[in-house]
Amino acid sequence: MVKCVSILGSTGSIGRQSLDVIRHMDLKVAALTAGTNAERMAEQCREFRPDLAVMATEEAAKELKLKIADLPIKVSWGEEGLIEAATMDDADCVITAVVGMLGLKPTLAAIRAGKRIGLANKETLVCAGELVMAEARAYNAEIIPVDSEHSAIFQCLMGVRDKKEIKKLILTCSGGPFYGMNKEELAHVTKAVALKHPNWKMGEKITIDCATLMNKGLEVIEAMRLYDLPLEQVDVVIHRQSIVHSFVECIDGAVMAQMGVPDMRLPIQLALTYPQRTECPVDPLDLTTCGALTFAKPDLDAFPCLKLAMECAAKGGNACAVMNGANEVAVALYLQDKIGFYDIYNLVLGAVNGVAFIEKPDLEQILESDRLARRYVREKMSI
């Protein structure tokens, strides 16, 4: 069982829930990292007393340093600070909860340091999954998924002896706030409504990705990389209640599911305790009161981002990195009310078609593909 943890992205939704679990388990914290919220980071530092605190910018780091000047905590900033946090000697596990490509280099650094990775940053595997998993094998580093769907699959696969027994991984999807709406209705949906996820409380970027179903596309790619399976063996079903977190279908017809209330603290805790289980500060699922459970196929016409993600997954190479980079910028523009709902898809599709395809990219080519995709979207919108 893990004794000491570093959290990359401690002030975000997953980071705060990770600290709730750490508080419950009475674990030590080696390092905390955040964006620019120095106020919240200072509060976390005072409670958990990490050895290192890292902010995204030098300005935010200076602000934090003033707020915790009485504490013996080193304050750093930027990518160099993230990598230091990911490789702290005392940390048994690194929870990667930062959003986007920012998590790639620190995750690789943690892997090379032999840490257990509690992976909540799906973009790392979306953009460079083959490289990341190869590094994990080379350095004997464990990657335990924290996403509820991938944790569910991870748990179901505990009952599978051999990968050859797997017929299909089935990821569940709530359908987001716009489930059942057609293209005409979706054309004018607002940011305010898009941010109202029916079941989960998450950061703004991932909530918009859930509204477009791009998030589920990213999770399909992540599942392919984590479990080394082709696209044909990964499927998606709409499950509005978010009670069944995913399924594994075996070749004999048996289907295993992991169920629970929609609370991220359960998969977070499992990433820290595996292969053991301990009591968790989460209400247990009551099957007598949770209501009917329903399942349906996703509407790929109304939600083309999911279809595009699957097409990029099938294409391989740098296509997923281009798609992800373009999506990050497009979602940011949507959150700023600068583009419409379907502009996200159109901009990402344009980048996928506009950035040169590389069949077997190395790390630098993946990072460059990400940069070019972001530039494509900005230039298209003249920003």
C-alpha positions in Angstrom: 0.0 0.0 0.0 1.2 3.5 -0.8 2.6 5.6 2.1 3.5 8.9 0.5 2.0 10.7 -2.5 2.7 13.6 -4.9 -0.3 15.2 -6.6 0.0 17.0 -9.9 -3.0 19.2 -10.1 -4.0 19.4 -6.4 -6.4 22.3 -6.6 -8.6 20.9 -9.3 -11.5 18.5 -8.8 -9.6 15.2 -8.9 -6.8 16.8 -6.8 -9.1 17.9 -4.1 -10.8 14.5 -4.0 -7.4 12.8 -3.9 -6.6 14.9 -0.8 -9.9 13.9 0.8 -8.8 10.3 0.4 -5.3 11.0 1.6 -6.8 12.8 4.7 -9.0 9.7 5.3 -6.1 7.3 4.9 -3.7 9.6 6.9 -1.0 9.4 4.2 2.1 11.7 3.8 2.2 14.2 0.9 5.5 14.8 -0.8 4.5 17.4 -3.3 1.5 19.4 -4.5 1.3 21.3 -7.8 -1.3 23.7 -9.1 -2.1 26.3 -11.8 -2.4 29.8 -10.5 -4.8 29.4 -7.5 -2.3 30.4 -4.8 -5.0 30.9 -2.2 -6.2 27.3 -2.4 -2.7 26.0 -2.7 -1.7 27.8 0.5 -4.6 26.2 2.4 -3.5 22.8 1.2 0.1 23.4 2.1 -0.9 24.4 5.6 -2.9 21.2 6.1 -0.8 18.6 4.4 2.7 20.1 4.8 4.3 18.9 1.5 8.1 19.2 1.0 7.5 20.9 -2.3 4.7 23.1 -3.8 4.7 24.0 -7.5 2.7 26.7 -9.3 2.3 27.1 -13.1 3.8 30.5 -13.3 6.6 32.4 -11.6 4.1 35.1 -10.5 1.8 32.6 -8.8 4.8 30.9 -7.2 5.9 34.3 -5.7 2.4 34.9 -4.4 2.3 31.4 -2.8 5.8 31.9 -1.3 4.5 35.0 0.5 1.5 33.2 1.8 3.4 30.3 3.3 6.7 32.1 4.2 6.4 30.7 7.8 6.4 27.1 6.5 9.5 25.0 5.6 8.1 24.2 2.1 10.1 24.7 -1.1 8.2 26.6 -3.8 8.9 26.2 -7.4 7.1 26.8 -10.8 6.7 25.7 -14.4 7.5 22.4 -16.1 10.8 22.0 -14.2 8.9 22.1 -10.9 6.3 19.6 -12.2 9.0 17.2 -13.1 10.6 17.6 -9.7 7.3 17.0 -8.0 6.8 13.8 -10.1 10.2 12.4 -9.1 10.4 13.1 -5.3 12.3 10.4 -3.5 9.7 10.0 -0.8 6.7 9.6 -3.0 5.5 6.0 -3.7 2.8 7.2 -6.0 2.2 10.2 -8.3 -1.4 11.1 -9.0 -1.4 12.9 -12.4 -4.5 15.1 -12.2 -3.3 18.0 -14.4 -5.4 18.8 -17.5 -4.1 18.3 -21.0 -0.7 17.7 -22.6 0.9 19.4 -19.6 0.9 16.0 -17.9 3.0 14.1 -20.4 6.6 15.0 -19.5 6.0 14.8 -15.7 4.3 11.4 -16.1 7.2 10.1 -18.2 9.6 11.4 -15.5 7.6 9.6 -12.8 7.6 6.4 -14.7 11.4 6.6 -15.2 11.7 7.1 -11.5 9.8 3.9 -10.9 6.8 5.5 -9.3 3.3 4.1 -9.2 1.2 6.3 -11.5 -2.4 7.1 -10.4 -3.4 8.2 -13.9 -6.2 10.8 -14.1 -4.6 12.7 -17.0 -6.0 10.8 -20.0 -4.3 13.1 -22.6 -1.0 11.5 -21.7 -2.1 8.1 -23.1 -4.2 9.7 -25.9 -1.3 11.6 -27.4 1.6 9.3 -26.6 0.1 6.1 -25.2 2.4 3.7 -27.0 5.5 5.5 -25.9 4.2 5.9 -22.3 3.3 2.2 -21.9 6.6 1.1 -23.4 8.4 3.2 -20.8 6.3 1.8 -18.0 7.2 -1.7 -19.1 10.9 -0.8 -19.4 11.0 0.8 -15.9 8.6 -1.6 -14.2 6.3 1.3 -13.2 2.7 0.5 -12.3 0.0 2.6 -14.0 -3.3 2.4 -12.1 -6.1 4.3 -13.8 -8.1 6.8 -11.8 -10.8 7.6 -14.4 -13.9 5.9 -13.2 -14.4 3.9 -16.4 -10.8 2.7 -16.7 -10.7 1.8 -13.0 -13.9 -0.2 -13.6 -12.3 -2.1 -16.4 -9.1 -2.5 -14.3 -11.2 -4.1 -11.5 -13.2 -6.3 -13.9 -10.0 -7.6 -15.4 -8.9 -8.9 -12.0 -11.3 -11.7 -12.9 -9.7 -12.5 -16.3 -6.8 -14.8 -16.4 -5.5 -14.0 -19.9 -6.0 -11.2 -22.4 -7.1 -13.7 -24.9 -10.3 -14.2 -22.9 -11.4 -10.6 -23.5 -13.9 -10.1 -26.3 -14.6 -6.5 -25.7 -14.2 -3.6 -23.3 -17.5 -1.6 -23.0 -17.1 2.0 -21.6 -20.2 3.6 -20.2 -21.1 7.2 -21.0 -23.7 9.3 -19.3 -24.5 11.1 -22.5 -23.8 14.5 -20.9 -26.3 17.4 -20.5 -27.5 17.2 -24.1 -28.5 13.6 -24.4 -31.4 13.1 -26.8 -31.0 16.4 -28.6 -30.6 16.5 -32.4 -28.1 18.5 -34.5 -30.5 21.5 -35.0 -31.1 21.7 -31.2 -27.4 21.4 -30.4 -26.3 24.1 -32.8 -27.1 26.9 -30.3 -26.5 25.3 -26.9 -24.9 27.7 -24.4 -21.8 27.2 -22.2 -23.9 27.6 -19.1 -26.0 24.6 -19.9 -23.1 22.6 -21.3 -21.4 23.0 -17.9 -24.3 21.3 -16.0 -23.3 17.7 -16.1 -26.1 15.4 -14.8 -24.1 13.2 -12.6 -20.5 14.4 -12.0 -18.8 17.5 -10.6 -15.7 18.1 -12.7 -13.5 20.9 -14.1 -14.8 23.0 -16.9 -12.7 21.5 -19.7 -13.6 17.9 -19.0 -17.3 18.9 -18.5 -17.4 20.4 -22.0 -15.7 17.3 -23.4 -18.5 15.3 -21.8 -21.1 17.5 -23.5 -19.5 16.9 -26.9 -18.7 13.2 -26.1 -15.1 14.0 -27.0 -14.2 12.8 -23.5 -15.6 9.4 -24.3 -13.5 9.3 -27.5 -10.4 10.2 -25.5 -11.3 7.3 -23.1 -11.7 4.9 -25.9 -8.1 5.7 -27.0 -6.9 5.5 -23.4 -8.4 2.1 -23.0 -6.8 0.9 -26.2 -3.4 2.0 -24.9 -3.8 0.8 -21.3 -5.0 -2.6 -22.2 -3.2 -3.0 -25.6 -6.4 -3.8 -27.5 -7.5 -2.7 -31.0 -10.3 -0.2 -31.6 -12.6 -3.1 -32.6 -12.5 -4.5 -29.1 -13.5 -1.2 -27.4 -17.1 0.0 -27.4 -19.3 2.7 -25.9 -22.8 2.6 -24.5 -24.9 5.4 -23.1 -25.8 4.8 -19.5 -27.5 7.8 -18.1 -27.4 6.8 -14.4 -23.6 6.5 -14.1 -24.0 3.5 -11.8 -22.3 0.9 -14.0 -18.9 2.4 -14.6 -17.9 0.0 -17.4 -18.1 -3.6 -18.5 -15.7 -6.4 -19.7 -17.3 -8.9 -22.1 -15.4 -12.3 -22.2 -15.3 -14.7 -25.1 -17.6 -17.2 -23.4 -20.4 -14.5 -23.2 -19.9 -13.6 -19.6 -20.1 -9.8 -19.0 -18.5 -8.4 -15.8 -19.5 -4.9 -14.5 -18.1 -2.6 -11.8 -20.9 -0.6 -10.1 -21.0 2.1 -7.5 -22.2 5.6 -6.8 -20.7 8.3 -9.0 -17.9 9.4 -6.7 -14.3 9.6 -7.8 -12.9 8.9 -4.4 -13.4 5.2 -4.8 -11.1 4.8 -7.9 -8.7 7.3 -6.4 -8.4 5.2 -3.2 -8.0 2.0 -5.2 -5.0 3.5 -7.0 -3.4 4.0 -3.6 -4.3 0.7 -2.0 -4.1 -1.8 -4.8 -3.9 -4.8 -4.6 -5.7 -4.3 -1.3 -9.1 -2.7 -0.6 -9.8 -0.7 2.5 -12.9 1.2 3.8 -13.6 4.3 1.7 -15.4 7.5 2.7 -18.0 6.9 0.0 -21.7 6.0 0.5 -22.2 2.4 -0.7 -24.5 1.7 -3.7 -28.1 0.8 -2.6 -29.5 -1.3 -5.4 -33.0 -1.0 -4.0 -33.1 2.8 -4.4 -30.8 3.6 -7.3 -33.7 3.1 -9.8 -33.7 1.4 -13.3 -30.5 1.1 -15.2 -30.7 1.9 -19.0 -28.3 1.5 -21.9 -28.4 2.8 -25.4 -26.1 3.4 -28.4 -24.5 6.8 -28.8 -25.7 9.2 -31.5 -22.6 9.7 -33.7 -24.4 12.1 -36.0 -25.5 14.5 -33.3 -22.1 14.0 -31.4 -19.5 13.7 -34.2 -16.5 14.3 -31.8 -16.9 10.7 -30.6 -16.8 9.5 -34.2 -13.8 11.6 -35.0 -11.9 10.3 -32.0 -12.5 6.8 -33.1 -11.4 7.6 -36.6 -8.2 9.1 -35.2 -7.7 6.0 -33.0 -8.0 3.8 -36.1 -5.6 6.0 -38.0 -3.0 6.0 -35.3 0.4 7.8 -35.6 0.2 11.5 -34.5 -3.5 11.8 -35.4 -4.7 11.5 -31.7 -2.1 14.1 -30.6 -3.3 16.5 -33.3 -6.9 15.9 -32.3 -6.3 16.4 -28.6 -4.3 19.6 -29.0 -6.9 21.2 -31.3 -9.7 20.2 -29.0 -8.0 21.8 -26.0 -7.8 25.1 -27.7 -11.3 24.9 -29.2 -12.8 24.0 -25.9 -11.0 27.0 -24.3 -12.5 29.2 -27.0 -16.0 27.8 -26.4 -15.6 28.5 -22.7 -14.8 32.1 -23.6 -18.0 32.3 -25.7 -15.9 32.9 -28.8 -17.2 29.9 -30.8 -20.3 27.8 -31.0 -20.9 24.2 -29.9 -20.3 22.6 -33.3 -17.3 24.9 -34.0 -15.4 22.7 -31.6 -15.8 19.7 -33.9 -15.2 21.7 -37.1 -12.0 23.2 -35.8 -10.7 19.8 -34.5 -11.6 18.1 -37.8 -9.8 20.9 -39.7 -6.6 20.4 -37.6 -6.7 16.6 -38.1 -6.9 17.1 -41.9 -4.5 20.1 -41.9 -1.5 18.9 -39.9 0.8 16.4 -41.7 0.3 12.8 -40.7 3.3 11.0 -39.1 2.9 7.2 -38.9 5.4 6.5 -36.1 6.1 9.7 -34.2 8.7 10.0 -31.5 8.2 12.2 -28.4 9.4 15.4 -30.1 7.2 14.8 -33.1 4.2 14.2 -30.8 4.9 17.5 -29.0 5.4 19.3 -32.3 2.1 17.8 -33.7 0.4 19.2 -30.6 1.9 22.6 -31.2 0.9 22.7 -34.8 -2.7 21.6 -34.0 -3.0 24.4 -31.5 -1.6 26.9 -33.9 -4.0 25.8 -36.6 -7.0 26.5 -34.4 -5.6 29.9 -33.3 -4.9 31.0 -36.8 -8.3 29.8 -38.0 -9.9 32.0 -35.4 -7.3 34.8 -36.0 -6.1 34.9 -32.4 
